[in-house]
Amino acid sequence: MIVGEQHAEIDDPKAERIIKAYLEQTPITVPDLRDMRSEIKAYFHPRASAMKMNDIVTYVYWTTKDLGWTWTELDGLSPKMRQPKGCRKSQPPGKKRVPPDTALGIAKKRKPSQYNLFIKSYIAKHRGDSDDAKEVFKAATVAWGKSKGRRDGAKRGAATRAHKRAAPERKRARIERSKQTAREIYDEQGQDPVVALRRSIRVPKKRPSGGGMMGDSDSDSD
């Protein structure tokens, strides 16, 4: 029963089948419990040999989220192949049921930079069958350093860094302009604009009316 109740809380049409076919039946017999376990195993827990890599990753994520599995038996195991950088930095299991695209290896790749395109084009033009790949790549990087694209990229990078460094100064100038505008309004109208705005939107306090008390006193006097 505990296994059935755990899987009944999963957001999946197959879980509704478990609820209606077994958990809502009273009384539930031992053969029914065996059938329920078999169905749960077939629906939610297929053999690892029958799953692909992305299926296994998805399985780890949803069992961690829905069933609270910790997968501590995997701690300390070294991967058999090199893991992609995006996979290593992806969100770990536990917070979401569906794994991120980076963990599945289907995340959209960023557009190649001007450097990537230049190096690829240079190697395709200058590398022969007998040339050393390292020497060709070294020559490509030297050529990139002398190219117009490298100089343009350096200029854009320098302009971006200068823009970020000047951000605090721009903020201070914007605040000073706001203060100067407020001072000009004060000189023109003879009052602080902030105070005037607060006074214009101030809600008057309600004064207690003595009608009820007067009525009570009159009735007492009568």
C-alpha positions as CSV (number, residue, x, y, z in Angstrom):
1,M,0.0,0.0,0.0
2,I,2.8,2.4,0.8
3,V,4.3,2.0,-2.7
4,G,0.9,2.6,-4.2
5,E,0.3,5.8,-2.2
6,Q,3.8,7.2,-3.0
7,H,3.2,6.7,-6.8
8,A,-0.4,7.9,-6.6
9,E,0.8,11.5,-5.8
10,I,2.7,11.7,-9.1
11,D,1.3,14.0,-11.7
12,D,0.8,11.4,-14.4
13,P,-2.2,9.7,-16.0
14,K,-0.7,6.4,-15.0
15,A,-1.0,7.3,-11.4
16,E,-4.7,7.9,-11.8
17,R,-5.0,4.4,-13.1
18,I,-3.3,3.0,-9.9
19,I,-5.7,5.0,-7.8
20,K,-8.9,3.9,-9.5
21,A,-8.0,0.3,-10.1
22,Y,-6.5,-0.4,-6.7
23,L,-6.3,2.2,-4.0
24,E,-10.0,3.1,-4.2
25,Q,-11.1,-0.5,-4.0
26,T,-12.1,-1.8,-0.6
27,P,-11.1,-4.3,0.5
28,I,-7.9,-4.8,-1.5
29,T,-6.6,-8.3,-1.5
30,V,-3.0,-9.6,-1.6
31,P,-3.2,-10.6,-5.2
32,D,-4.4,-7.1,-6.0
33,L,-1.4,-5.7,-4.2
34,R,0.9,-7.9,-6.3
35,D,-0.8,-6.8,-9.5
36,M,-0.5,-3.1,-8.4
37,R,3.3,-3.5,-7.7
38,S,3.7,-5.1,-11.1
39,E,1.9,-2.3,-12.9
40,I,3.8,0.4,-11.0
41,K,7.1,-1.3,-12.0
42,A,6.0,-1.5,-15.6
43,Y,4.7,2.0,-15.7
44,F,7.4,3.9,-13.8
45,H,10.5,1.7,-13.3
46,P,11.7,0.1,-16.5
47,R,14.9,-1.8,-16.7
48,A,18.0,0.4,-17.0
49,S,19.2,-1.6,-20.0
50,A,16.0,-0.6,-21.8
51,M,16.6,3.1,-21.3
52,K,18.7,5.5,-23.2
53,M,21.0,8.0,-21.5
54,N,18.5,10.9,-21.6
55,D,15.8,8.5,-20.2
56,I,18.1,7.7,-17.3
57,V,18.7,11.4,-16.6
58,T,15.0,12.1,-16.7
59,Y,14.4,9.1,-14.4
60,V,16.9,10.4,-11.8
61,Y,15.3,13.8,-11.8
62,W,11.6,12.8,-11.4
63,T,12.3,10.1,-8.8
64,T,14.3,12.6,-6.8
65,K,11.5,15.2,-7.0
66,D,8.4,13.0,-6.7
67,L,9.6,10.0,-4.6
68,G,12.4,11.8,-2.6
69,W,15.1,9.4,-3.7
70,T,18.6,10.6,-2.9
71,W,20.7,8.4,-5.2
72,T,23.5,8.3,-2.6
73,E,24.8,5.1,-4.2
74,L,26.1,7.1,-7.1
75,D,28.3,9.3,-4.9
76,G,32.0,8.8,-5.5
77,L,31.6,7.1,-8.9
78,S,33.7,8.6,-11.6
79,P,32.0,9.1,-15.0
80,K,33.1,6.7,-17.8
81,M,33.3,9.5,-20.4
82,R,33.9,13.2,-20.4
83,Q,30.9,15.2,-19.3
84,P,29.9,18.3,-21.3
85,K,30.5,21.6,-19.5
86,G,26.8,22.5,-19.7
87,C,25.9,19.2,-18.0
88,R,28.3,19.7,-15.1
89,K,26.9,23.2,-14.5
90,S,23.2,22.3,-14.9
91,Q,20.7,22.4,-12.0
92,P,21.0,19.3,-9.8
93,P,18.0,17.0,-9.2
94,G,15.5,17.8,-6.5
95,K,13.9,21.1,-7.4
96,K,12.3,20.3,-10.7
97,R,10.7,17.1,-12.1
98,V,12.0,17.7,-15.6
99,P,15.7,18.0,-16.1
100,P,17.1,21.1,-17.8
101,D,18.1,21.0,-21.4
102,T,21.8,21.3,-20.5
103,A,21.6,18.0,-18.5
104,L,20.0,16.3,-21.5
105,G,22.5,17.8,-24.0
106,I,19.8,19.5,-26.1
107,A,20.4,23.1,-25.0
108,K,20.7,25.6,-27.8
109,K,24.4,26.4,-28.7
110,R,25.5,30.0,-28.8
111,K,26.3,31.5,-32.1
112,P,30.0,31.2,-33.1
113,S,32.0,34.3,-32.5
114,Q,34.1,36.1,-35.1
115,Y,37.1,34.4,-33.7
116,N,35.6,30.9,-34.1
117,L,34.6,31.6,-37.7
118,F,38.0,33.1,-38.6
119,I,40.0,30.1,-37.1
120,K,37.7,27.6,-38.8
121,S,38.0,29.3,-42.2
122,Y,41.8,29.7,-41.8
123,I,42.4,26.1,-41.0
124,A,40.2,24.9,-43.8
125,K,42.2,27.0,-46.3
126,H,45.8,26.4,-45.1
127,R,45.9,22.9,-43.6
128,G,47.1,20.2,-45.8
129,D,47.1,16.4,-45.3
130,S,50.7,16.4,-44.1
131,D,50.5,19.6,-42.0
132,D,50.7,19.5,-38.2
133,A,47.4,20.6,-36.7
134,K,49.0,22.4,-33.8
135,E,51.3,24.4,-36.1
136,V,48.3,25.4,-38.3
137,F,46.3,26.4,-35.3
138,K,49.1,28.5,-34.0
139,A,49.5,30.3,-37.3
140,A,45.7,30.8,-37.3
141,T,45.8,32.5,-33.9
142,V,48.7,34.8,-35.1
143,A,46.8,35.7,-38.2
144,W,43.7,36.4,-36.1
145,G,45.7,38.8,-33.9
146,K,46.7,40.8,-37.0
147,S,43.3,40.7,-38.7
148,K,40.7,43.6,-38.8
149,G,38.1,41.5,-37.0
150,R,40.5,41.2,-34.0
151,R,41.0,44.9,-33.9
152,D,37.3,45.7,-34.2
153,G,36.5,43.2,-31.5
154,A,39.1,44.8,-29.2
155,K,37.6,48.2,-29.8
156,R,34.1,46.9,-29.0
157,G,35.3,45.2,-25.9
158,A,37.1,48.4,-24.7
159,A,34.0,50.5,-25.4
160,T,31.9,48.0,-23.4
161,R,34.3,48.1,-20.4
162,A,34.5,51.9,-20.5
163,H,30.6,52.0,-20.5
164,K,30.4,49.8,-17.5
165,R,33.1,51.8,-15.6
166,A,31.2,55.0,-16.3
167,A,27.9,53.7,-14.9
168,P,28.3,55.1,-11.4
169,E,29.2,58.5,-12.7
170,R,26.2,58.5,-15.0
171,K,24.0,57.6,-12.0
172,R,25.4,60.4,-9.9
173,A,24.9,62.9,-12.8
174,R,21.3,61.7,-13.2
175,I,20.6,62.3,-9.5
176,E,22.2,65.7,-9.6
177,R,20.0,66.7,-12.6
178,S,16.9,65.6,-10.6
179,K,18.0,67.7,-7.6
180,Q,18.7,70.7,-9.9
181,T,15.2,70.4,-11.4
182,A,13.7,70.3,-7.9
183,R,15.7,73.4,-6.9
184,E,14.5,75.3,-9.9
185,I,10.9,74.4,-9.1
186,Y,11.4,75.5,-5.5
187,D,12.8,78.8,-6.7
188,E,9.9,79.4,-9.0
189,Q,7.0,78.3,-6.8
190,G,8.5,79.2,-3.4
191,Q,8.0,75.8,-1.9
192,D,9.7,72.4,-1.9
193,P,8.1,70.3,-4.7
194,V,8.3,67.1,-2.6
195,V,6.6,68.7,0.3
196,A,3.9,70.2,-2.0
197,L,3.3,66.8,-3.6
198,R,2.9,65.1,-0.2
199,R,0.5,67.8,1.0
200,S,-1.6,67.6,-2.1
201,I,-2.2,63.8,-1.7
202,R,-2.5,63.8,2.1
203,V,-5.6,62.2,3.3
204,P,-7.4,64.2,6.0
205,K,-7.9,62.5,9.4
206,K,-11.4,61.5,10.3
207,R,-12.7,63.4,13.3
208,P,-15.0,61.6,15.7
209,S,-18.5,62.9,15.6
210,G,-20.3,63.2,18.9
211,G,-23.7,62.3,17.6
212,G,-23.9,59.0,19.2
213,M,-22.8,60.3,22.6
214,M,-25.2,63.2,22.5
215,G,-28.1,60.8,21.7
216,D,-27.2,58.6,24.6
217,S,-27.0,61.6,27.0
218,D,-30.4,62.9,25.8
219,S,-32.0,59.5,26.3
220,D,-30.5,59.3,29.8
221,S,-31.8,62.7,30.7
222,D,-35.2,61.8,29.4
